[in-house]
């Protein structure tokens, strides 16, 4: 059953006439990573995929819900971090068996990042922090990618989204657009669907933080070193704040319905990130040690989730929250 409180959905299932939410239970826990599948008359789109460990769970969901792999036209990663597209190679290989024409829709930068994991600091830090949980990483052949240029002009006066692809849903046209939203990572994007001239759905990825509370319209910070850029992140969030989406998805995690609810989350995140940064500055002045700053701010981070102490004190969850603290400290040049 879908759990809808404050118009939020957190459980796997079909949300509306075209959208599926899949909790792939990343790191063996619920509500860590959400995958979205858009099912149109003339093709399927998968947004993000998780690590190599989550691919089979995603495929099982698709089989159970009669979502044919042969109908998948595009896989769209929101950004190159291992927890979002570490298993991209595996998903692509599985789908390609059924559909030789499937493509990974991405920027040139994301493609470069994905295929250079051996030489990137992000992956070395991730392996040091999360160990084997990052899964198996492999490069992907150039032919798998369809390179696009994400739109970075949204938020400007009289802006009109430029559709990259058009799909059919009954008698309606669905325009797929992809906005460039750097900050969490330099290659971060937000895919969105426009139906009948309205922004029907936007996938925020991590451009507006983490939604860890099912009952409250609040977010949690997400600042992954070494790529996090506070200024770019806030600029992207400000631009997103000018949009009026009817529905929104969060990578971490779930779905939110209603313009007013999404507006509350947008405003909360802008305020939260400023508060979070100021708290780190304050604690660092008190004692310039990462462990000290983390332990001081950890009780506050726990209030941004409803998952309870057992979840928040899980070693993997603590590492995720430590990553957020360390990322902001890196941006502040403390590390």
N, C-alpha and C positions, 0 to 999 in steps of 0.2 A: 504493500500500500504506500501511496505517496503521502508524505507528511507536510501539510500546508499550514503554516502558522505565519501571520504577517505576510501572507502571499509568498512565502518561501517554500521551495521544494528541495529536499535533500536526498531522497531515495531514488534508486534506479527505476526508470520507467519512461513511458511516453508522456510528454508534457502537454503537447497540443497536436494539431493536425499534422505537423511535420517535424517536430523536435523531440529527440530522446536524450535523457540524462543517464549517464552510466557512472556509478561509483565503482571504480576498479580496485578499491581497497588497497591502495598503495601502501607499502611498508607493512602490509597485513592489518591495516586499520581502516575503519570506516571514516568517511568525510575528510579524506586527505586530498584526493585528486578526483576531479570530475571530468569526464570526457563527454562531449556533445556530438550527437549524430543528427544531421539534417537530412530528411528523407523527402525528396521531391519526385514528381512524376517522371522526370528524365535524368535522375541521378542522385547519388548519395554523397554527402560531404562529411568527413570526420575531422573534428577539431581537437588537436593534441592526441597523445596516445600513451603517455607514461613511459616507464622503463621497459626493458625486455621482459620483465616478470609479469607485467600487466596485460600484455598483448593477448594471451590466451583467454583471460577473463573478458576482454572486450569482444573477442571473436565468439565466445560462448553466448554472450548477450545478443550479438547480432544473429546468430543461428536460432536462438530461442525465439527471437522476435521477427524471424523471417526477413531479415535484412540481407539481401544477397550481396556477396562480395563482388560479383560481376557487375553490380550496379554502382559500385563506388567509383566516382570520377576523380575526387580530389581528397587529399589529406592536407590539412592546413595546420602547421605548428604555430603556436603563438610566439615562441622564442626557443632558443637552442638549449636551455638548461636541461640537465639529464632527466629530471623528474617529469619533464613535459615531452621530450622527444628522444630520450635515450634508446627507446625501442622502435624508433621510426624505421630503421632498416628492416627489422623483423616484420612489422606490419606491412610495409611495402612489398616484401617478398611473398608474404602470404596472399595478399590481394592480387598481386601480379599473376599468380597461377590462374586465377579466375578471370582477370581482366588485364590484358597486356597494355591497355591504354591508360591505366590509372596514373595520375601524376601527383607529385608533392608540390603544392602551390606555395612558393616561398620567395623571399627576397634573395638577392645574390649573397648578402651578408650572412643570412641564416644558413644557406647552403655551405658557405665557406666554414662557418663555425662547426656545423655538424660533421663535416668531413675532415676536420683537423683536431679532433678531440685529444689525440696524443700530444699535441703541442700547446694546448690551451690551459691557462692557469685555473679556469673555472673547474674543469674536469679533474685536475690534480688536487685541488682543494676539496672537491666533492668526494673524491675517493678517500682522502685523508680523514674527512669528517664522517662519511657514511659507509665507508668500506664497501663490502660486497652488495649493499643495497642499491647501488647505482646500476646494477645489472650488467649485461654484456653490451659493449659498444662496438659498432662496426661502421665503416664508411659506406656511402651509397653512390652508385654510379651516376654520372652526370645526366644520363638520359632519363633518370627518374624524376628530375625536377622540371617544372615549368616556372621560369623566373618572372616575377611581377615587381612592379614598383609601388609600394604602399603609398597611399595618399597622405601627405603631411600638411595639406592646406585646410583640413577641417577645422571648424571653430572660427574661421574668418567670416566677415560679413558677406551675406548673400551666397554662402558656400552651397554647392550642390554636389553630393557624393558622386564619384565616378564609378559606375559599375564595371567590375572586372569580368564577371560572368552573369548570365541570365538563365534562370531555371523556371520551370512551369509547376504550378500548384493549382490543379483544377483550371479555372478560367483566369487565374491571376499570374502575373509575372513576378518573379522573385529576383531582385537584383542583389548580387553578392558584391560587397565592397570590402576593402581592407585598409584600415587606418594605421598609420605609423605612430606608435606610442612609446618612444624610448624612455629609459629611466631605470626601470627594473633591470633591463638589459638594453644594449644599444639596438638590437634587432627586434625588439618587442613590437607586436602588431595586435590589433583588435579586429577580427572578422565580424561582419554584420550583414543582416538581411533587411532589405527595404521592400515592403509590400504595399501596393496602392499608395505610394508616395510617403509612407510612414516608416519610421525606424522600428521594425517589428521585433528585432532581437539583435543584441550586441554581446559578443563574448569579450569580457574585460581581461581575460587571462589573469595577469597580476598587475595590470596598470592601475587598479584601484585597491591594491592590497589583497588581504585574505578575508573571506567571510567565514568566521569560525563560530558564529552564534546563530542558531536557528530561530530564536525568539526575538532578538533585538536587531535593529538595523544599524549595526556597528561593524567596523572592520578591524583587522590587526595588521601591523606593519610587515613588510616583506622587502628586505634589502640584502640581496645576495652579493657578497664580495666575489670577485674583484670588479664586477661590471656595474654595480649600482651607482647611479648618478642622481643625487637628490634634486638638483635644479631641473634636470630633464624630466624626472619623474613628476615633480609638482607641475611643470608646464603641461605635460601630457594630461594629468588629472584635471587641471583647470580647463583645458580644451574639451575634455570629455564631459565636464560639468555643464557645458553649454548645449549639450545634446538632450533630447527628450525621448529616450528609448522606452518602448512599451514593456519590454522584457530584457533581462540581462542574465548572463552566466558568469560564474567565477570558477577559475581553475581549482581554487582551494576555498570553498567548494559550494556548489549548488546553484540554484536558479531563483531569481526574484522577479515577481510580476508587479507591474504598476509604476507609472511615471513618478508618483509621489514617493513611493518606497525607495526607488532607485535614486531619486534626488537626495533623500536622507542619507543614503550610503555614500554618495559622492561628497556631500558636505562633511560628513563625519570623517571621511578619509583625509581630506585636506587638513582638517583640524588635528586629527590624530598624528599625522606625520610631522607636523610642526612641533607638537607636544613631545613626541617620541625623541626627536632630534634634540630638543632643549633639555630633556631629562638626561640624555647621554652626556651632553656638554657639562651639565651640573655635576653628575656623578664622577665624570672623568676628572674634573677639577678637584673633587674630594680625594680621589685616589686613582692615578692613571694606570689602572690594570684592567685588562679585559674581563677577567673572572669577577673582580669586584663590581664593575659596572653591570655585568650580566646579572649577578645575584641581587643587586639592588633593584634592577628594573624588572626582574622576572615576575614578582607578584603582580605588578601592573599588567604585564602581558597576559597572565592567566585570566584576568578579568575580561579580556576581549573574546573569550570563548565560553561556551556552555558545556563543554565536554567533561568537566570535572577534574579533580586533582589527580586521579589515577591516570587519566590520559595526559594531562599537562606535565606530569612528572615522569612519564615514559621517557627512557633515555633517548630514543630517536626524536621524540617531540622536543625535548630540551635542546637537542642539536639543531633542530630546525629554527627554534627561537634564538639560539646562540648565533646562528647564521645571520639572522635579521639584525641583531645588535652589532655583530662584527662588521657587517656590510655598511651600516651607518657610520661606524667608527672609522672604517677605511675611507669613506667619502669625506669625513671630517679631517682626514690626514693624521688620525691618531694611530693608525696602523699601516 
